[in-house]
Amino acid sequence: MSVGVSFVIPVLNEEAAVVDLLCDLRIRYPMSEVIVVDGGSDDRTVALALPLCDQLLLAGRGRARQMNLGGQVAGMRYVCFLHADSRPGISAVALENHLKTNPIWGFCHVRLSGDRLPFRIIEWCMNQRSRFTAVATGDQMMFIQKTVFDENGGFDDIPLMEDVAYCKRLRRVWPPSIIKTPVLTSSRRWEECGVVPTVLRMWLLRLAYFLGVAPATLWRYYYGS
């Protein structure tokens, strides 16, 4: 019996990436459900995505709200949360075989798109960190049983670190199932802002969150507003 998968993709001004992602999902995962949740784009994201997905939803701005709305309407047994600038590496057959083992939740390893050595080091560190802490970031295609998602209320409605907070809630009850085939995710933020400044900035954000700084404060620091 086939294991159904709903891909939920939160977007905001992603006209440059959304078409390629949706076409890729349609070709490689033809039996999946594809749900795009827009958080108030003012470019062509909605118009471009509409004919390429099963459902296009409009939500209030905030990735947690967008993913929760998509997860609520998902109709398959598993919900996979995927960023618009990421591509799952695992094949449809391999993903189905993995989900047939009935994991409660989990995530994938990550690989950055840049071809320079620093990106190999960064992704290795990210994968080791997520393996030892059982905490993933949004770049790692987090997946969860739909029934569990519905029962525990989904992501915390916070403006930043919603993925970290949710993983911490889930790991208290169930260990994650980790798929070693990586998700290919864009290295653009490191390339645009510099590798060292971006790494230091991310470490600072995670440390501040660990020390109890409010997610709203972290959001203002991260987005500069």
C-alpha positions as CSV (number, residue, x, y, z in Angstrom):
1,M,0.0,0.0,0.0
2,S,1.3,3.4,-1.0
3,V,2.3,5.9,1.8
4,G,0.9,9.3,0.9
5,V,3.0,12.5,1.2
6,S,1.9,16.1,1.3
7,F,4.6,18.7,0.6
8,V,3.9,22.0,2.3
9,I,5.9,24.9,0.9
10,P,5.7,28.3,2.7
11,V,6.6,31.2,0.3
12,L,7.1,34.9,0.4
13,N,8.3,36.6,-2.8
14,E,9.8,33.5,-4.3
15,E,9.0,34.0,-8.0
16,A,12.6,33.2,-8.9
17,A,12.5,29.7,-7.3
18,V,8.9,28.5,-7.0
19,V,8.4,27.3,-10.6
20,D,11.5,25.1,-10.7
21,L,10.7,23.6,-7.3
22,L,7.1,22.8,-8.2
23,C,8.0,21.3,-11.6
24,D,10.6,19.2,-9.9
25,L,8.2,17.9,-7.3
26,R,5.6,17.1,-10.0
27,I,8.1,15.1,-12.1
28,R,9.8,13.3,-9.2
29,Y,6.9,12.7,-6.8
30,P,3.9,12.4,-9.1
31,M,1.7,10.8,-6.5
32,S,2.3,13.4,-3.8
33,E,0.1,16.4,-2.8
34,V,1.7,19.8,-3.2
35,I,0.4,22.7,-1.1
36,V,1.9,26.2,-1.4
37,V,1.1,28.7,1.4
38,D,1.8,32.3,0.5
39,G,2.6,34.8,3.3
40,G,1.7,38.0,1.4
41,S,4.0,38.1,-1.6
42,D,4.0,41.3,-3.7
43,D,5.7,39.7,-6.7
44,R,4.4,37.0,-9.1
45,T,4.8,34.1,-6.7
46,V,1.1,33.3,-6.4
47,A,0.3,33.6,-10.1
48,L,3.3,31.4,-11.0
49,A,2.5,28.7,-8.3
50,L,-1.2,28.5,-8.8
51,P,-1.3,26.2,-11.9
52,L,1.5,24.0,-10.5
53,C,0.2,23.0,-7.1
54,D,-2.8,21.1,-5.7
55,Q,-3.7,23.9,-3.3
56,L,-2.6,27.5,-2.9
57,L,-3.4,29.0,0.4
58,L,-3.1,32.6,1.6
59,A,-1.9,33.0,5.2
60,G,-0.8,35.8,7.5
61,R,2.9,36.6,7.3
62,G,5.1,34.2,9.3
63,R,6.5,30.9,8.4
64,A,5.0,29.1,11.4
65,R,1.5,30.3,10.5
66,Q,2.0,29.3,6.8
67,M,3.2,25.8,7.6
68,N,0.5,25.3,10.2
69,L,-2.2,26.2,7.7
70,G,-0.7,23.9,5.1
71,G,-0.3,21.1,7.6
72,Q,-3.9,21.5,8.7
73,V,-5.3,21.0,5.2
74,A,-2.9,18.3,4.1
75,G,-4.6,15.2,3.0
76,M,-1.8,12.6,3.1
77,R,-0.4,10.4,5.8
78,Y,2.8,12.3,6.1
79,V,3.5,16.1,5.8
80,C,6.9,17.2,4.5
81,F,7.7,20.9,5.1
82,L,10.0,22.2,2.3
83,H,11.5,25.6,1.7
84,A,11.2,27.1,-1.8
85,D,14.9,27.2,-2.4
86,S,15.5,23.6,-1.4
87,R,15.2,20.3,-3.4
88,P,14.8,16.9,-1.8
89,G,17.5,14.5,-2.9
90,I,15.7,11.3,-2.0
91,S,13.7,9.5,-4.7
92,A,10.0,8.9,-4.4
93,V,10.5,5.2,-4.0
94,A,13.2,5.6,-1.4
95,L,11.1,8.1,0.5
96,E,8.1,5.8,0.5
97,N,10.2,2.9,1.7
98,H,11.5,5.0,4.5
99,L,8.1,6.1,5.5
100,K,6.8,2.5,5.4
101,T,8.9,1.9,8.6
102,N,6.3,4.2,10.3
103,P,8.5,7.0,11.8
104,I,6.7,9.5,13.8
105,W,8.8,12.4,12.6
106,G,12.2,13.2,11.2
107,F,14.3,15.2,8.8
108,C,17.0,14.9,6.1
109,H,20.7,15.7,6.0
110,V,21.4,18.9,4.1
111,R,23.8,19.8,1.3
112,L,24.5,23.4,0.3
113,S,24.5,24.3,-3.4
114,G,27.8,26.2,-3.4
115,D,30.8,24.2,-4.7
116,R,33.5,25.8,-2.5
117,L,35.1,23.9,0.4
118,P,33.7,26.1,3.1
119,F,30.2,24.9,2.2
120,R,31.2,21.3,2.6
121,I,32.5,22.2,6.1
122,I,29.3,24.1,7.0
123,E,26.9,21.4,5.9
124,W,29.0,18.7,7.7
125,C,28.7,20.8,10.9
126,M,25.0,21.2,10.4
127,N,24.4,17.5,9.9
128,Q,26.4,16.6,12.9
129,R,24.7,19.1,15.0
130,S,21.2,18.0,14.0
131,R,22.2,14.4,14.5
132,F,23.4,14.9,18.1
133,T,20.8,17.4,19.2
134,A,17.8,15.9,17.3
135,V,17.0,19.5,16.2
136,A,16.7,20.4,12.5
137,T,16.4,23.6,10.7
138,G,13.8,24.4,8.0
139,D,16.3,23.6,5.2
140,Q,16.2,19.9,6.1
141,M,12.7,18.9,5.0
142,M,11.1,18.1,8.3
143,F,8.4,15.4,8.0
144,I,5.8,14.2,10.4
145,Q,2.8,11.9,10.6
146,K,-0.3,14.0,9.9
147,T,-2.2,12.6,12.9
148,V,0.6,13.6,15.2
149,F,0.8,17.1,13.7
150,D,-2.9,17.5,14.2
151,E,-2.8,16.2,17.8
152,N,0.1,18.4,19.0
153,G,-0.9,21.7,17.3
154,G,2.0,22.0,14.9
155,F,4.6,24.8,15.0
156,D,4.8,27.4,17.8
157,D,3.4,30.7,16.4
158,I,6.6,32.6,16.8
159,P,8.4,34.8,14.2
160,L,11.7,32.9,14.2
161,M,13.1,29.6,15.5
162,E,9.7,27.9,15.0
163,D,11.5,24.8,13.5
164,V,13.9,24.6,16.5
165,A,11.1,24.9,19.0
166,Y,9.0,22.3,17.3
167,C,11.8,19.8,17.1
168,K,12.5,20.3,20.8
169,R,8.9,19.5,21.6
170,L,8.8,16.4,19.5
171,R,12.2,15.0,20.7
172,R,10.9,14.9,24.3
173,V,8.5,12.2,23.2
174,W,10.0,10.5,20.1
175,P,13.5,10.4,18.6
176,P,13.7,11.7,15.0
177,S,14.2,9.4,12.0
178,I,17.0,10.9,10.0
179,I,17.3,10.4,6.2
180,K,20.9,10.6,5.2
181,T,20.2,11.4,1.5
182,P,20.5,15.2,1.7
183,V,18.2,18.0,0.7
184,L,20.0,20.4,-1.7
185,T,19.4,23.9,-0.3
186,S,20.6,27.2,-1.7
187,S,23.8,28.7,-0.3
188,R,22.8,32.2,-1.3
189,R,22.7,33.7,2.1
190,W,26.3,32.7,2.8
191,E,27.3,33.9,-0.7
192,E,25.6,37.2,-0.3
193,C,26.6,38.1,3.2
194,G,29.9,36.2,3.5
195,V,30.6,32.7,4.9
196,V,32.1,33.8,8.2
197,P,29.7,36.6,9.1
198,T,26.7,34.4,8.3
199,V,28.0,31.5,10.4
200,L,28.7,33.8,13.3
201,R,25.3,35.4,13.0
202,M,23.5,32.0,13.0
203,W,25.5,30.8,16.0
204,L,24.6,34.0,17.8
205,L,20.9,33.7,17.1
206,R,20.8,30.1,18.3
207,L,22.8,31.0,21.5
208,A,20.5,33.9,22.2
209,Y,17.4,31.7,21.7
210,F,19.0,29.1,24.0
211,L,19.5,31.8,26.6
212,G,15.9,32.9,26.4
213,V,15.9,35.9,24.1
214,A,12.4,36.4,22.7
215,P,11.9,35.2,19.1
216,A,10.4,38.6,18.2
217,T,13.7,40.2,19.2
218,L,15.7,37.7,17.2
219,W,13.5,38.3,14.2
220,R,14.2,42.0,14.3
221,Y,17.9,41.3,14.6
222,Y,17.8,38.7,11.8
223,Y,15.8,40.8,9.3
224,G,17.1,44.2,10.4
225,S,13.8,45.8,11.2
